[in-house]
Amino acid sequence: MTFARRLLLGTVLVLFVTVAILVVSAERWLRADLERNLATILEHQARLVLTALPADSLTWQDFSRRAGSAGRVRITLIERSGRVRADSDVPEAELPQVENHASRPEVAAALSGGTGTATRRSATTSSEFMYIAVPGGPGVVRVAMPLDQVDSAVGTAQRSVILAAVLALLLGGVLAWVAGRSITRPLTETAEAARTIASGGTPNFPRSGIPDMDAMVAALRGMHEELDARFESLQRKQAETAALVNAMVEGVLSSDARGQVVTANPAARKLLGYDADRPLPALQVLFHHKAAREAVEASLRGETVPDREVLLDERTCLLSARPLPEGGAVLVLHDLTDLRRLETIRRDFVANVSHELKTPLTSISGYAETLLADHPGEETTRRFLETILANARRMQQLVDDQLDLSRIESGNWRPSPRRVLTETALRETWTATGTPGRFDHVFRILVGAGAESVFVDPEAFRQVLANLYDNARRYTAPGGAITALAVRDGAGVRVTVRDAGSGIGSDHLPRIFERFYRADPSRSRAEGGTGLGLAIVKHLVESHGGRVWAESELGEGTAIHSWFPHSGEQ
């Protein structure tokens, strides 16, 4: 049906309804039409208010009062939470006492995206009002008008048939105009929907009942759905890519054609020493190493740079770069510092173990060859065999210590701590690890208040003490004093083994807990040490959640401190 025919039929229908209202039920239908007309006007005024609403929310109360007075309507601005922000009929000081409007039917309908309509007696003014609410502004714009005028019109129609006829004719004209608006409204709403799509919002698509109009609206709706689907897919892929890049352990940098950094993941910022909120300079000045600058320049020229080892301050990285199709480049940095350090540790470990095993093996081999070739006397043979046995035991101790250290470091061992009497453990371990006739030292035990017991794995604690005692005996001359001290220290117990030996120089002190490190290598090997005792002590104490450190001065002896936390404070 064409627009002209629909308008004509609408006009005839309006006139027919007008006459029917006058004949059949003037009061009922007249009231309904007047209220519908009033609703249309109020909706129009609400949208005008929404259009003219100032951006400054502090002026909303004054604006609503002036606009309500000019339009002879009540204007209410409501937030999405239901709190009244402005009301033309309520003083600004009383706004906080106005009850929440979220449950009002017209407000709820507007919050859902539609136009809300309701008729009821106002709790604020105690008058019968018609309320029209539309979404927008702070959340909802509501316009209300008292129904006194409708009541007056209905009363007038009832009192006079002539006046009713006149009113019917006037109402027919009004209804014709409303019919015209019912036809033009879909066009307006469709245009509004198109503008909403363009701005990225959620449009409201009208339903007019006109086939041509509905076909256009259906096409517009399909276009909107397709755009939404593609945009969501693009956003999802972009988010997935960003999450993947940010989760990479390799540093990733991308730049535009001028070399300005566009993207830098957390790993890259960490390698380069830049915080998340600190801007990065251009790639041409970001790197100081010559090889890195050459790789950047080549990638910006459009060349692909394969893996190239570069230096970033004190870190060694593997850099690769590729140009981007639209200009710029992508750089990937793989941190090799830990790998290079592990390679160095592996080489040092092999060299140290080989060196430690070489001396006893050489001794065993030499004495065995002598026994086989010369057939010395019984006393000499016994002395040679004792030497061979001592070196074999030293090799066995080295292997056992290395296996213990590897087991602790691998995480396969976990302490099983329980409460252990400190003095008993200190004394029993000293007695168990002593060799009669070899050492002659003065041994003292001091246990302070609060340190009578320690929460440790018993076997691990004895192994720590055994290694500390062994070191103290080796470096303390016969007759010297060795003290085992236990005191409460904060949230734990500190166990100290102090000797009266030659002491350790300050240049050696930071490294004594490393594997195979000796402040006096010749003396340690002569005494039969493996160089792993303090490394084992460090790992055992730290496995309990504690810490270990040393204090020493040359000629003043050495104190090794081991701190163990109390139960539940590891």
Secondary structure, 3 states (H helix, E strand, C coil): CCHHHHHHHHHHHHHHHHHHHHHCCHHHHHHHHHHHHHHHHHHHHHHHHHHHCCCCHHHHHHHHHHHHHHHCCEEEEEECCCCEEEECCCCHHHHHHCCCCCCCHHHHHHHCCCCEEEEEECCCCCCEEEEEEEEECCEEEEEEEECHHHHHHHHHHHHCHHHHHHHHHHHHHHHHHHHHHHHHHHHHHHHHHHHHHHCCCCCCCCCCCCHHHHHHHHHHHHHHHHHHHHHHHHHHHHHHHHHHHHHCCCEEEEECCCCCEEEECHHHHHHHCCCCCCCCCCHHHHCCCHHHHHHHHHHHCCCCEEEEEEEECCEEEEEEEEECCCCCEEEEEEECHHHHHHHHHHHHHHHHHHHHHHHHHHHHHHHHHHHHHHCCCHHHHHHHHHHHHHHHHHHHHHHHHHHHHHHHHHCCCCCCCEEEEHHHHHHHHHHHHCCCCCCCCEEEEEECCCCCEEEECHHHHHHHHHHHHHHHHHHCCCCCEEEEEEEEECCEEEEEEEECCCCCCCCCHHHCCCCCCCCCHHHHHHHCCCCCHHHHHHHHHHHCCCEEEEEEECCCEEEEEEEEECCCCC
